[in-house]
Amino acid sequence: MILEVAILDVKPGHETAFEHDFILASTYISSVAGYGSHELRRCLEKPNRYILLARWETLAAHTEGFRKSPAYQEWKRLLHHYYDPFPTVEHYTSVFEQANPDPRS
């Protein structure tokens, strides 16, 4: 599994509209072969900054499958006008992972 990480700086004052459109755009990313899951998190220190974490079966599922698809064109239409500057996107592979053995803590 590959983890795509994108830091998304949204133009100040557009956060609510961005979050709304992100939910709409989510149907497009999740429709592509090789998609695993994704989540959007908002920064506490900088309220117009978000992080997108998307899981893909392979790097090509994202870079070839999604980015060259009609679904990406809709994703782009809905979201790309919110960013300033344009996001940096990087891909990561797992080295180590550990879960909390006690879910109550």
Residue pairs with C-beta under 8 A, 6 or more apart in sequence:
1 36
1 55
1 56
1 57
1 93
1 94
2 55
2 56
2 57
2 58
2 59
2 61
2 62
2 91
2 92
2 93
3 53
3 54
3 55
3 56
3 91
3 92
3 93
3 94
4 52
4 53
4 54
4 55
4 56
4 62
4 89
4 90
4 91
4 92
5 51
5 52
5 53
5 89
5 90
5 91
5 92
6 51
6 52
6 54
6 87
6 88
6 89
6 90
7 49
7 50
7 51
7 87
7 88
8 40
8 49
8 50
8 51
8 52
8 82
8 83
8 87
9 46
9 48
9 49
9 83
9 84
9 85
9 87
10 18
10 48
10 49
10 50
10 82
10 83
10 84
11 48
11 82
11 83
11 84
12 48
14 48
14 82
15 42
15 47
15 48
17 82
18 50
18 79
18 82
19 40
21 78
21 79
21 82
22 40
22 78
22 79
24 78
25 74
25 75
25 78
25 79
26 38
28 71
28 72
28 74
28 75
28 78
29 35
29 38
29 54
29 66
29 71
29 75
30 38
31 71
32 61
32 65
32 66
32 69
32 71
33 61
33 65
34 56
34 57
34 58
34 60
34 61
34 62
34 65
34 66
35 54
35 55
35 56
35 57
35 61
35 66
36 54
36 55
36 56
36 57
37 54
37 55
38 52
38 53
38 54
38 55
39 52
39 53
40 50
40 51
40 52
40 53
41 50
41 51
41 53
42 49
42 50
43 49
43 50
43 51
52 87
54 62
56 62
56 66
56 91
59 91
62 91
66 72
66 75
80 86
